Amino acid sequence: HERPPFKKGVARIYEDLKINCLPIAINSGIVWPKSGKKKTNQEIKISILKPIQIGLNKNEFLNILEKNIYQELDKIN
């Protein structure tokens, strides 16, 4: 249930490629945690979110990306 900030490298890629970003939310961290035991009989869910259009600055992009993915993870968990 951690909410770490996203790495800034993703904003750099977004800015350099100058293409829309198609965010994807996946809840595999609930099933396969970094530490502890793997949970069995759990469903991994993947959501493809609304694209983020080109032209935002790095901070705007990161804020939108984080907000959208974390909101979706709250729904699918």
VMD Tcl script that builds the backbone (N, CA, C; Angstrom):
set m [mol new atoms 231]
animate dup $m
set s [atomselect $m all]
$s set {name element resname resid chain x y z} {
  {N N HIS 1 A 0.821 -1.203 0.000}
  {CA C HIS 1 A 0.000 0.000 0.000}
  {C C HIS 1 A 0.858 1.258 0.000}
  {N N GLU 2 A 2.118 1.101 -0.334}
  {CA C GLU 2 A 2.995 2.259 -0.426}
  {C C GLU 2 A 2.611 3.097 -1.636}
  {N N ARG 3 A 2.902 4.368 -1.561}
  {CA C ARG 3 A 2.648 5.297 -2.673}
  {C C ARG 3 A 3.924 6.079 -2.978}
  {N N PRO 4 A 4.974 5.375 -3.413}
  {CA C PRO 4 A 6.224 6.086 -3.695}
  {C C PRO 4 A 6.067 6.979 -4.933}
  {N N PRO 5 A 6.800 8.083 -4.971}
  {CA C PRO 5 A 6.751 8.921 -6.167}
  {C C PRO 5 A 7.350 8.174 -7.352}
  {N N PHE 6 A 6.840 8.458 -8.527}
  {CA C PHE 6 A 7.358 7.817 -9.732}
  {C C PHE 6 A 8.745 8.361 -10.045}
  {N N LYS 7 A 9.533 7.551 -10.705}
  {CA C LYS 7 A 10.880 7.946 -11.095}
  {C C LYS 7 A 10.814 9.024 -12.177}
  {N N LYS 8 A 11.742 9.964 -12.126}
  {CA C LYS 8 A 11.737 11.080 -13.072}
  {C C LYS 8 A 12.123 10.652 -14.491}
  {N N GLY 9 A 12.739 9.487 -14.622}
  {CA C GLY 9 A 13.138 9.003 -15.944}
  {C C GLY 9 A 11.968 8.812 -16.886}
  {N N VAL 10 A 10.810 8.449 -16.353}
  {CA C VAL 10 A 9.642 8.265 -17.208}
  {C C VAL 10 A 9.221 9.598 -17.831}
  {N N ALA 11 A 9.385 10.695 -17.098}
  {CA C ALA 11 A 9.064 12.022 -17.640}
  {C C ALA 11 A 10.067 12.413 -18.722}
  {N N ARG 12 A 11.305 12.000 -18.519}
  {CA C ARG 12 A 12.337 12.282 -19.524}
  {C C ARG 12 A 12.043 11.543 -20.832}
  {N N ILE 13 A 11.631 10.303 -20.723}
  {CA C ILE 13 A 11.276 9.521 -21.908}
  {C C ILE 13 A 10.090 10.162 -22.617}
  {N N TYR 14 A 9.053 10.532 -21.840}
  {CA C TYR 14 A 7.863 11.194 -22.388}
  {C C TYR 14 A 8.267 12.451 -23.154}
  {N N GLU 15 A 9.135 13.256 -22.555}
  {CA C GLU 15 A 9.545 14.516 -23.167}
  {C C GLU 15 A 10.398 14.286 -24.417}
  {N N ASP 16 A 11.329 13.350 -24.357}
  {CA C ASP 16 A 12.240 13.105 -25.475}
  {C C ASP 16 A 11.544 12.471 -26.681}
  {N N LEU 17 A 10.617 11.538 -26.434}
  {CA C LEU 17 A 9.971 10.842 -27.546}
  {C C LEU 17 A 8.895 11.674 -28.229}
  {N N LYS 18 A 8.332 12.623 -27.485}
  {CA C LYS 18 A 7.277 13.488 -28.031}
  {C C LYS 18 A 6.123 12.683 -28.627}
  {N N ILE 19 A 5.684 11.685 -27.852}
  {CA C ILE 19 A 4.515 10.900 -28.234}
  {C C ILE 19 A 3.588 10.795 -27.022}
  {N N ASN 20 A 2.315 10.469 -27.280}
  {CA C ASN 20 A 1.372 10.274 -26.179}
  {C C ASN 20 A 1.831 9.110 -25.302}
  {N N CYS 21 A 1.453 9.166 -24.046}
  {CA C CYS 21 A 1.771 8.106 -23.094}
  {C C CYS 21 A 0.495 7.319 -22.802}
  {N N LEU 22 A 0.559 6.024 -22.890}
  {CA C LEU 22 A -0.572 5.156 -22.573}
  {C C LEU 22 A -0.295 4.481 -21.230}
  {N N PRO 23 A -0.813 5.057 -20.138}
  {CA C PRO 23 A -0.540 4.490 -18.809}
  {C C PRO 23 A -1.225 3.142 -18.608}
  {N N ILE 24 A -0.545 2.274 -17.901}
  {CA C ILE 24 A -1.089 0.960 -17.568}
  {C C ILE 24 A -0.914 0.745 -16.064}
  {N N ALA 25 A -1.994 0.388 -15.402}
  {CA C ALA 25 A -1.957 0.095 -13.963}
  {C C ALA 25 A -2.046 -1.417 -13.796}
  {N N ILE 26 A -1.165 -1.966 -12.970}
  {CA C ILE 26 A -1.157 -3.404 -12.715}
  {C C ILE 26 A -0.980 -3.632 -11.211}
  {N N ASN 27 A -1.785 -4.505 -10.654}
  {CA C ASN 27 A -1.766 -4.715 -9.208}
  {C C ASN 27 A -0.932 -5.930 -8.779}
  {N N SER 28 A 0.058 -6.294 -9.553}
  {CA C SER 28 A 0.847 -7.489 -9.245}
  {C C SER 28 A 1.618 -7.372 -7.931}
  {N N GLY 29 A 1.873 -6.163 -7.461}
  {CA C GLY 29 A 2.575 -5.984 -6.200}
  {C C GLY 29 A 1.804 -6.537 -5.011}
  {N N ILE 30 A 0.485 -6.625 -5.138}
  {CA C ILE 30 A -0.341 -7.204 -4.076}
  {C C ILE 30 A -0.149 -8.724 -4.037}
  {N N VAL 31 A -0.023 -9.332 -5.212}
  {CA C VAL 31 A 0.102 -10.786 -5.317}
  {C C VAL 31 A 1.548 -11.236 -5.097}
  {N N TRP 32 A 2.494 -10.511 -5.681}
  {CA C TRP 32 A 3.914 -10.834 -5.565}
  {C C TRP 32 A 4.636 -9.683 -4.874}
  {N N PRO 33 A 4.545 -9.580 -3.561}
  {CA C PRO 33 A 5.206 -8.480 -2.854}
  {C C PRO 33 A 6.731 -8.593 -2.932}
  {N N LYS 34 A 7.417 -7.460 -2.753}
  {CA C LYS 34 A 8.888 -7.463 -2.765}
  {C C LYS 34 A 9.446 -8.387 -1.692}
  {N N SER 35 A 8.810 -8.360 -0.549}
  {CA C SER 35 A 9.252 -9.241 0.524}
  {C C SER 35 A 8.025 -9.957 1.081}
  {N N GLY 36 A 8.256 -11.054 1.682}
  {CA C GLY 36 A 7.144 -11.820 2.222}
  {C C GLY 36 A 6.722 -12.913 1.262}
  {N N LYS 37 A 5.640 -13.517 1.580}
  {CA C LYS 37 A 5.157 -14.682 0.851}
  {C C LYS 37 A 4.252 -14.291 -0.315}
  {N N LYS 38 A 4.420 -14.996 -1.426}
  {CA C LYS 38 A 3.542 -14.820 -2.576}
  {C C LYS 38 A 2.135 -15.283 -2.194}
  {N N LYS 39 A 1.140 -14.508 -2.556}
  {CA C LYS 39 A -0.240 -14.873 -2.247}
  {C C LYS 39 A -0.792 -15.755 -3.367}
  {N N THR 40 A -1.360 -16.866 -2.990}
  {CA C THR 40 A -1.914 -17.773 -3.988}
  {C C THR 40 A -3.389 -17.470 -4.187}
  {N N ASN 41 A -3.923 -17.955 -5.275}
  {CA C ASN 41 A -5.335 -17.786 -5.621}
  {C C ASN 41 A -5.756 -16.323 -5.665}
  {N N GLN 42 A -4.865 -15.472 -6.129}
  {CA C GLN 42 A -5.162 -14.054 -6.289}
  {C C GLN 42 A -5.155 -13.717 -7.774}
  {N N GLU 43 A -5.940 -12.753 -8.142}
  {CA C GLU 43 A -6.032 -12.318 -9.526}
  {C C GLU 43 A -5.182 -11.081 -9.736}
  {N N ILE 44 A -4.346 -11.096 -10.767}
  {CA C ILE 44 A -3.614 -9.899 -11.157}
  {C C ILE 44 A -4.476 -9.178 -12.189}
  {N N LYS 45 A -4.705 -7.903 -11.932}
  {CA C LYS 45 A -5.553 -7.107 -12.820}
  {C C LYS 45 A -4.710 -6.033 -13.501}
  {N N ILE 46 A -5.008 -5.832 -14.774}
  {CA C ILE 46 A -4.309 -4.840 -15.575}
  {C C ILE 46 A -5.354 -3.893 -16.155}
  {N N SER 47 A -5.114 -2.600 -16.016}
  {CA C SER 47 A -6.011 -1.593 -16.588}
  {C C SER 47 A -5.222 -0.697 -17.530}
  {N N ILE 48 A -5.748 -0.519 -18.725}
  {CA C ILE 48 A -5.163 0.412 -19.689}
  {C C ILE 48 A -5.950 1.705 -19.555}
  {N N LEU 49 A -5.256 2.769 -19.224}
  {CA C LEU 49 A -5.896 4.033 -18.920}
  {C C LEU 49 A -5.930 4.967 -20.122}
  {N N LYS 50 A -6.600 6.076 -19.939}
  {CA C LYS 50 A -6.709 7.095 -20.978}
  {C C LYS 50 A -5.320 7.661 -21.291}
  {N N PRO 51 A -4.995 7.824 -22.577}
  {CA C PRO 51 A -3.670 8.348 -22.937}
  {C C PRO 51 A -3.450 9.761 -22.385}
  {N N ILE 52 A -2.202 10.044 -22.088}
  {CA C ILE 52 A -1.798 11.388 -21.700}
  {C C ILE 52 A -1.181 12.023 -22.941}
  {N N GLN 53 A -1.751 13.121 -23.367}
  {CA C GLN 53 A -1.338 13.783 -24.611}
  {C C GLN 53 A 0.050 14.408 -24.463}
  {N N ILE 54 A 0.701 14.595 -25.587}
  {CA C ILE 54 A 2.019 15.232 -25.593}
  {C C ILE 54 A 1.879 16.715 -25.258}
  {N N GLY 55 A 2.999 17.319 -24.885}
  {CA C GLY 55 A 3.025 18.757 -24.691}
  {C C GLY 55 A 3.039 19.241 -23.254}
  {N N LEU 56 A 2.942 18.342 -22.285}
  {CA C LEU 56 A 2.991 18.765 -20.882}
  {C C LEU 56 A 4.446 18.897 -20.441}
  {N N ASN 57 A 4.682 19.734 -19.437}
  {CA C ASN 57 A 6.046 19.758 -18.903}
  {C C ASN 57 A 6.232 18.534 -18.011}
  {N N LYS 58 A 7.462 18.260 -17.616}
  {CA C LYS 58 A 7.782 17.030 -16.876}
  {C C LYS 58 A 6.976 16.901 -15.585}
  {N N ASN 59 A 6.883 17.988 -14.829}
  {CA C ASN 59 A 6.171 17.923 -13.553}
  {C C ASN 59 A 4.674 17.690 -13.733}
  {N N GLU 60 A 4.073 18.376 -14.702}
  {CA C GLU 60 A 2.645 18.164 -14.983}
  {C C GLU 60 A 2.401 16.714 -15.376}
  {N N PHE 61 A 3.245 16.208 -16.266}
  {CA C PHE 61 A 3.110 14.832 -16.725}
  {C C PHE 61 A 3.207 13.848 -15.567}
  {N N LEU 62 A 4.246 13.988 -14.740}
  {CA C LEU 62 A 4.430 13.066 -13.613}
  {C C LEU 62 A 3.258 13.124 -12.645}
  {N N ASN 63 A 2.762 14.321 -12.363}
  {CA C ASN 63 A 1.627 14.462 -11.452}
  {C C ASN 63 A 0.384 13.761 -11.996}
  {N N ILE 64 A 0.105 13.946 -13.273}
  {CA C ILE 64 A -1.068 13.313 -13.893}
  {C C ILE 64 A -0.892 11.798 -13.919}
  {N N LEU 65 A 0.284 11.336 -14.317}
  {CA C LEU 65 A 0.552 9.906 -14.408}
  {C C LEU 65 A 0.385 9.230 -13.044}
  {N N GLU 66 A 1.018 9.786 -12.025}
  {CA C GLU 66 A 0.913 9.230 -10.670}
  {C C GLU 66 A -0.530 9.205 -10.188}
  {N N LYS 67 A -1.207 10.336 -10.329}
  {CA C LYS 67 A -2.594 10.442 -9.859}
  {C C LYS 67 A -3.479 9.403 -10.544}
  {N N ASN 68 A -3.377 9.301 -11.863}
  {CA C ASN 68 A -4.232 8.378 -12.610}
  {C C ASN 68 A -3.944 6.918 -12.269}
  {N N ILE 69 A -2.685 6.554 -12.185}
  {CA C ILE 69 A -2.352 5.160 -11.891}
  {C C ILE 69 A -2.737 4.799 -10.464}
  {N N TYR 70 A -2.442 5.659 -9.498}
  {CA C TYR 70 A -2.793 5.340 -8.115}
  {C C TYR 70 A -4.309 5.313 -7.908}
  {N N GLN 71 A -5.052 6.180 -8.592}
  {CA C GLN 71 A -6.519 6.121 -8.501}
  {C C GLN 71 A -7.037 4.801 -9.052}
  {N N GLU 72 A -6.473 4.364 -10.159}
  {CA C GLU 72 A -6.910 3.090 -10.755}
  {C C GLU 72 A -6.543 1.920 -9.853}
  {N N LEU 73 A -5.352 1.935 -9.272}
  {CA C LEU 73 A -4.968 0.859 -8.371}
  {C C LEU 73 A -5.901 0.783 -7.163}
  {N N ASP 74 A -6.356 1.926 -6.687}
  {CA C ASP 74 A -7.324 1.931 -5.587}
  {C C ASP 74 A -8.623 1.231 -5.998}
  {N N LYS 75 A -9.008 1.377 -7.261}
  {CA C LYS 75 A -10.238 0.747 -7.754}
  {C C LYS 75 A -10.078 -0.769 -7.911}
  {N N ILE 76 A -8.930 -1.199 -8.446}
  {CA C ILE 76 A -8.794 -2.626 -8.806}
  {C C ILE 76 A -8.269 -3.494 -7.668}
  {N N ASN 77 A -7.771 -2.891 -6.601}
  {CA C ASN 77 A -7.268 -3.695 -5.478}
  {C C ASN 77 A -8.368 -4.119 -4.549}
}
mol reanalyze $m
mol bondsrecalc $m
mol representation Tube
mol addrep $m
